[in-house]
Amino acid sequence: MWQLGTPEKGVGVVAMTNGGSYRVSLHVSHPTRSADQVISSIGLETRYARSVGEPRVTPSGNPLGDAYARTDVSFRVSDGVVHNHDILVADYVDRTLDRVPLEAISEMVRSGGSCFLLLGIYAEASLLCDFSPMLLSRLAPNGIGLKLDFYGGPENSEDSAGEL
C-alpha cells in the first residue's frame, strides 16, 4: 500500500498499488433549461446532451415517443481511461473540483437542477477508494453528488462504460 495526497487539502488517500483504472464524467440535469444553456454554463467537452421537451430518441436516432421531461447533459472529465497508479481516484476528483465551474454548478442546482460526478471503475483486484471528509465537504456545498459504477474487469472500449 502507498499514500498520496496532502494533509492540508485533506486528501490523504490510501490505495492498493496493483490497481484498477477509471473514467470520470460530470452529469447535469435541469427541469427547464435547454442543453445549450447547460453546456455554455459548464464549458466542458460534451459527451451527450438532450433537452427538455425534445422528442425522445435512441442513441441511433430512432424515435421512442413522448418528450424528455428534463434536460440531461454528460460532460467528459477524464480523457479516456485513467490508471489508478498514475493518479488515485480521490485525488482525480479533488483536482476535477479545481477545474470545473463550481459557481455555475451551484446555481444550476439552486434553480432546480441536479449534478453528479460518475466514476466508472474497472478493477480485477482490490481497489480502495477513500474519499476523505474534506473532499466530500467540497462536493456537498456545491450540490455535486458522487456515483460509483464498478465494471469488475479490465477496461475495454469506451462503449463498455455505458453512458459515462
Secondary structure, DSSP 8 states (H G I E B T S, - for coil): -EEES-TTTT--EEE-TT--EEEEEEEEEESSS-HHHHHHHH-S-EEEEE-TTSEEE-TT--EEEEE-SSEEEEEE-SSS-EETTTS-HHHHHHHHHHHS-HHHHHHHHHTT-EEEEEEEEE-SS-------HHHHHHHGGGTEEEEEEE--S----GGGGTT-
